[in-house]
Amino acid sequence: MNNTFESLGIKLGKGNQHKTFCPQCSHLRKKKNDPCLSVNVSEGIYHCHNCGWSGNIKTRIYELPNPIIPAKLTNGYTEG
């Protein structure tokens, strides 16, 4: 999972703290020109003060691989 602000549709300028448009709700609002999404780049967090959409791009979700269980061996030898 390789989340970036750009991959989420969040457009940012330079700097660490931003107030920008929410890609989830700004296009639906009456006040389309009112930025409602707060972003902290160094922390990797974002939160919309209108629709509540929020998250952290630094959070990684790892799935554990399925363990490989070897077939039962008899006497420690394999046929070959």
C-alpha positions in Angstrom: 0.0 0.0 0.0 1.7 3.2 -1.2 -0.5 6.1 -0.2 0.5 9.6 -0.9 -1.5 12.8 -0.6 -1.5 13.0 -4.4 -2.8 9.4 -4.8 -5.7 10.4 -2.5 -6.5 13.4 -4.7 -5.2 16.0 -2.2 -3.5 18.9 -3.9 -0.8 20.7 -1.9 1.6 23.5 -2.3 4.9 24.0 -0.5 5.1 23.9 3.2 4.1 21.7 6.1 0.6 22.9 7.1 -2.2 23.3 4.5 -5.8 24.2 4.3 -7.1 22.9 1.0 -10.0 21.4 -0.8 -11.4 18.0 0.2 -11.5 15.6 -2.8 -14.4 13.8 -1.1 -16.9 16.7 -0.5 -15.7 20.1 -1.8 -17.3 19.6 -5.3 -20.6 18.9 -3.6 -20.7 21.9 -1.3 -22.5 25.2 -1.8 -19.3 26.9 -0.8 -17.0 25.2 -3.3 -14.3 27.8 -2.8 -14.0 27.2 0.9 -11.1 24.9 1.7 -12.2 22.5 4.4 -9.4 19.9 4.5 -6.5 20.4 6.9 -3.2 18.7 6.1 0.0 18.2 8.1 2.6 17.0 5.7 5.3 16.0 8.3 2.8 14.0 10.3 1.1 12.6 7.2 -2.3 13.4 8.5 -5.4 15.0 6.9 -8.9 15.8 8.2 -11.9 17.4 6.5 -13.8 19.8 8.8 -16.9 19.4 6.6 -17.4 15.7 5.9 -15.1 14.2 8.5 -12.9 12.3 6.0 -9.5 11.8 7.7 -6.5 9.5 7.7 -2.8 9.1 7.9 -0.7 8.3 4.9 2.2 7.0 7.1 0.0 4.2 8.5 0.9 0.9 6.8 -1.2 -2.2 6.9 0.7 -5.4 6.7 -0.8 -8.8 6.0 0.9 -11.8 7.4 1.8 -14.4 4.8 0.1 -17.8 5.0 2.5 -20.2 6.6 3.8 -23.1 4.6 3.2 -26.3 6.5 5.5 -29.1 5.2 4.0 -32.5 4.6 4.5 -34.9 7.5 7.9 -36.6 7.2 8.4 -40.2 8.3 11.8 -41.1 9.8 13.3 -37.8 8.6 13.9 -39.1 5.1 12.3 -38.2 1.9 12.0 -40.5 -1.1 14.1 -39.5 -4.0 
